[in-house]
Amino acid sequence: MHHLIAKLVFQSKYWILFICLHSNLYANAQTFIHIESGAFFTGMNDIRNGNNGTLFSLKNDFQTPVSPFFRLRVGYLSNGKDYFSFLYAPLKILETGTIEKDILFDGKTFEANIPIEAVYKFNSYRFTYNRRIINKDNFKLGIGLSAKIRDAGVSLKNSALLSENFTIGFAPLINLIANWDIAQKMGVDFFGEGLAASKGRAIDLSLSGRYSFSKNLQGNIGYRLLEGGANGTNGYNFIELHFIFASLNYSFNKIDKTP
C-alpha cells in the first residue's frame, strides 16, 4: 500500500509541473520556477520508536554532519493576487557513530559500543494556495492554505541488525507570504508555513534578502528554520533544522488571455 501511495505522490509532481507550465489556460497568469540550495545543520533531532523504545538523539548521540540540500518550487501567480505552487523538498541525513547505551528501536535492540549507521529522511511535497490581502507597489502580504505530504522516517543499521521505519503522512498547513521592496532592485521576502496541535506541530519559516537581476530573474540569500514533530503512543520525533540558502526565481512573461 505504501508503494502505491508513494507512486501516486511521485506521479503527482509531474501533473502539477504540467499544469504550471501550461498556465496559459488561466487569465493573467505568470508562471515561475524557484530553485533553492545551500547547507543545513541539526539543532535537535530526538527519536523514539515503539511504545517502550529508547529515546535517543541524532544530534547528541551521533556525529551530525552539515549537509547540502535542494528544493524546487513551480507555480503561477494569477491576476497578481492568487498564488499557486508545488514544492518538492527532499531531505536526508546520514550519520555514523558508536554510542554507549543500548537502543530499543522498533522491537529490536541495537547494542551499545557497536558502530551504528543512522539514516534520517524527511521528503516533503506541498501544494500551496495563497491569496494576497495587501497588494501595494512596495509591499505585498498574503495568507492561504497548504497541503503537505511527507515521506519520512529513520533507519538504524549495525553489523547484525537493520531496522527501517518510514511512513507517508498528510498534514494541512496555514501559510503566510510577505514581500517588501526596500529599493528599486532590493527587497525582503518572508515565507512561512505551519500548524500546531496537541500532539505535534510542523513549522517551516524562511527570511531572505532579494536582489533583482532583471525583470524576470531574482536571487535570494537567507535563513530557513524547519521545526516540529509528533508525540504518539508508538513513536516520538521532534526536529530543529537550520538552513542557510541561496535561491533563484525565474518568472516567465505574463500571459494575458482576457478578451
C-alpha positions as CSV (number, residue, x, y, z in Angstrom):
1,M,0.0,0.0,0.0
2,H,2.8,2.4,0.9
3,H,4.5,1.7,-2.5
4,L,1.2,2.6,-4.3
5,I,0.9,5.9,-2.3
6,A,4.5,6.8,-3.0
7,K,4.0,6.1,-6.7
8,L,0.9,8.4,-6.8
9,V,2.8,11.1,-4.9
10,F,5.7,10.7,-7.4
11,Q,3.4,11.0,-10.4
12,S,1.5,14.0,-9.0
13,K,4.7,16.1,-9.2
14,Y,4.7,15.8,-12.9
15,W,1.0,16.6,-13.2
16,I,1.5,19.8,-11.2
17,L,4.5,20.7,-13.2
18,F,2.5,20.1,-16.4
19,I,-0.3,22.4,-15.1
20,C,2.1,25.1,-14.1
21,L,4.0,25.1,-17.3
22,H,0.7,25.3,-19.3
23,S,-0.8,28.2,-17.2
24,N,-2.0,29.9,-20.4
25,L,-5.3,28.2,-19.6
26,Y,-5.6,30.9,-16.9
27,A,-6.2,34.6,-17.3
28,N,-3.4,37.0,-16.4
29,A,-1.2,34.1,-15.1
30,Q,2.6,34.4,-14.6
31,T,4.4,31.1,-14.3
32,F,7.6,30.8,-12.2
33,I,10.2,28.3,-11.2
34,H,12.1,28.6,-7.9
35,I,15.3,26.7,-7.2
36,E,16.9,26.8,-3.7
37,S,20.1,25.2,-2.3
38,G,22.6,25.5,0.4
39,A,23.6,23.7,3.7
40,F,21.8,22.8,6.9
41,F,22.7,21.6,10.3
42,T,20.8,19.9,13.1
43,G,19.8,21.8,16.2
44,M,17.7,18.9,17.6
45,N,16.5,15.5,16.4
46,D,15.1,13.4,19.2
47,I,13.6,10.0,18.3
48,R,11.8,7.1,20.0
49,N,10.3,4.2,18.0
50,G,7.9,1.8,19.6
51,N,5.9,2.0,22.8
52,N,8.8,1.0,25.0
53,G,11.5,2.3,22.6
54,T,14.6,4.1,23.7
55,L,14.7,7.9,23.4
56,F,17.9,8.9,21.6
57,S,19.2,11.9,19.8
58,L,20.7,12.1,16.3
59,K,22.2,15.4,17.4
60,N,23.8,14.4,20.7
61,D,24.4,10.7,20.4
62,F,25.9,10.7,16.9
63,Q,28.3,12.9,14.9
64,T,25.9,15.1,13.0
65,P,27.3,16.5,9.7
66,V,26.5,19.7,7.9
67,S,24.6,18.5,4.9
68,P,23.6,20.0,1.5
69,F,20.0,20.3,0.4
70,F,17.9,21.2,-2.6
71,R,14.4,22.5,-3.1
72,L,12.3,23.0,-6.2
73,R,9.1,25.0,-6.4
74,V,7.0,25.6,-9.5
75,G,3.8,27.6,-9.8
76,Y,2.0,30.6,-11.1
77,L,0.5,33.9,-9.9
78,S,-2.9,34.7,-11.3
79,N,-4.2,38.2,-11.7
80,G,-1.4,39.4,-9.4
81,K,-3.2,38.0,-6.3
82,D,-3.8,34.3,-6.4
83,Y,-0.6,32.3,-5.8
84,F,-0.5,28.5,-6.6
85,S,2.7,26.4,-6.2
86,F,4.0,22.9,-5.8
87,L,7.1,22.2,-3.7
88,Y,9.5,19.3,-3.9
89,A,11.8,19.3,-0.9
90,P,13.9,16.1,-0.4
91,L,16.0,15.9,2.8
92,K,18.3,13.2,4.0
93,I,20.8,12.9,6.9
94,L,23.4,10.1,7.1
95,E,25.1,9.6,10.5
96,T,27.5,7.1,11.9
97,G,28.9,6.6,15.4
98,T,29.3,4.3,18.4
99,I,27.1,5.1,21.4
100,E,27.3,4.0,25.0
101,K,23.8,2.7,25.5
102,D,21.5,0.1,24.0
103,I,18.8,1.4,21.7
104,L,15.5,-0.5,21.5
105,F,14.1,0.6,18.1
106,D,11.1,-1.0,16.5
107,G,11.3,-4.0,18.8
108,K,15.0,-4.6,18.0
109,T,17.9,-4.0,20.4
110,F,21.0,-2.3,19.0
111,E,23.7,-3.0,21.5
112,A,26.0,-0.3,22.8
113,N,29.6,0.2,21.7
114,I,29.0,-1.3,18.2
115,P,29.3,1.0,15.3
116,I,25.9,2.0,14.0
117,E,24.6,3.9,11.0
118,A,21.5,6.1,11.1
119,V,19.6,7.5,8.2
120,Y,17.0,10.2,8.7
121,K,14.7,11.0,5.8
122,F,12.2,13.8,5.5
123,N,11.0,14.3,2.0
124,S,8.2,16.9,1.7
125,Y,5.7,17.6,-1.1
126,R,3.4,20.6,-0.7
127,F,0.5,22.1,-2.7
128,T,0.2,25.8,-1.7
129,Y,-2.5,28.4,-2.3
130,N,-2.1,32.0,-1.1
131,R,-4.3,35.0,-1.6
132,R,-2.9,38.5,-1.4
133,I,-4.8,40.6,1.0
134,I,-2.4,43.6,0.7
135,N,-1.1,44.3,-2.8
136,K,0.7,47.6,-2.8
137,D,3.5,48.5,-5.1
138,N,6.3,48.1,-2.5
139,F,4.6,45.7,0.0
140,K,2.6,42.5,-0.5
141,L,1.0,40.2,2.1
142,G,-0.9,37.0,1.5
143,I,-2.4,34.2,3.6
144,G,-3.5,30.8,2.5
145,L,-3.5,27.0,2.9
146,S,-1.1,24.3,2.1
147,A,-1.5,20.5,1.8
148,K,1.7,18.7,2.9
149,I,2.6,15.2,2.1
150,R,5.7,13.9,3.9
151,D,7.7,10.7,3.3
152,A,9.8,10.5,6.5
153,G,11.4,8.2,9.0
154,V,14.5,6.7,10.4
155,S,16.6,3.5,9.8
156,L,19.3,2.0,12.0
157,K,21.9,-0.5,10.9
158,N,24.9,-2.2,12.5
159,S,26.8,-5.3,11.7
160,A,24.0,-7.6,13.0
161,L,20.7,-5.7,12.6
162,L,18.8,-3.5,10.2
163,S,15.5,-1.7,11.1
164,E,13.6,0.8,9.0
165,N,10.6,2.9,9.9
166,F,9.5,5.1,7.0
167,T,5.9,6.3,6.7
168,I,3.9,8.6,4.5
169,G,1.6,11.2,6.1
170,F,-0.6,14.2,5.3
171,A,-1.0,17.5,7.2
172,P,-2.8,20.8,6.4
173,L,-0.8,23.9,7.0
174,I,-1.5,27.7,7.1
175,N,0.9,29.8,5.0
176,L,1.9,33.4,5.1
177,I,3.8,35.2,2.3
178,A,5.2,38.8,2.6
179,N,7.3,40.7,0.1
180,W,8.8,44.2,0.9
181,D,10.6,46.2,-1.7
182,I,13.1,48.4,0.1
183,A,14.8,49.8,-3.1
184,Q,14.4,49.6,-6.8
185,K,16.2,46.2,-7.1
186,M,16.3,45.0,-3.5
187,G,13.8,43.6,-1.1
188,V,13.0,41.3,1.8
189,D,10.9,38.1,1.5
190,F,9.2,36.0,4.2
191,F,7.6,32.7,3.5
192,G,6.1,30.7,6.4
193,E,4.0,27.5,6.6
194,G,2.9,25.8,9.8
195,L,0.3,24.4,12.1
196,A,0.4,23.2,15.7
197,A,-1.8,20.7,17.6
198,S,-1.8,19.0,21.0
199,K,0.3,16.0,19.8
200,G,2.6,17.8,17.4
201,R,3.4,20.7,15.0
202,A,5.0,21.5,11.7
203,I,6.8,24.8,11.1
204,D,8.8,26.0,8.0
205,L,9.9,29.6,8.1
206,S,12.3,31.5,5.8
207,L,13.5,35.1,5.8
208,S,15.8,36.3,2.9
209,G,17.1,39.3,1.1
210,R,16.3,39.6,-2.6
211,Y,18.1,41.2,-5.5
212,S,16.5,41.6,-8.9
213,F,19.0,40.9,-11.7
214,S,16.3,41.6,-14.3
215,K,12.5,41.8,-14.6
216,N,12.3,38.1,-14.8
217,L,15.2,36.9,-12.6
218,Q,15.6,37.4,-8.9
219,G,18.1,35.9,-6.4
220,N,17.8,35.5,-2.6
221,I,20.1,34.7,0.2
222,G,18.6,33.8,3.6
223,Y,17.9,31.6,6.5
224,R,15.3,28.9,7.0
225,L,14.0,27.1,10.1
226,L,12.4,23.7,9.9
227,E,10.9,22.7,13.2
228,G,8.3,20.3,14.6
229,G,7.4,16.7,15.1
230,A,4.9,14.4,16.7
231,N,4.4,12.7,20.0
232,G,2.5,9.5,19.7
233,T,2.0,6.2,21.5
234,N,4.2,4.2,19.2
235,G,6.7,7.0,18.2
236,Y,8.2,10.3,19.1
237,N,10.3,12.6,16.9
238,F,10.9,16.3,17.2
239,I,13.4,18.1,15.0
240,E,15.0,21.6,14.7
241,L,17.0,22.1,11.5
242,H,18.7,25.3,10.4
243,F,19.3,26.2,6.8
244,I,21.5,28.8,5.0
245,F,20.4,29.1,1.4
246,A,20.7,30.8,-1.9
247,S,17.9,30.7,-4.4
248,L,17.0,31.8,-7.9
249,N,13.4,32.6,-9.0
250,Y,12.7,33.0,-12.7
251,S,9.3,34.3,-13.8
252,F,8.1,33.7,-17.3
253,N,6.5,36.6,-19.2
254,K,2.9,37.1,-18.1
255,I,0.2,35.5,-20.3
256,D,-2.9,37.5,-20.7
257,K,-5.8,35.6,-22.1
258,T,-8.6,38.0,-21.1
259,P,-10.8,39.0,-24.0
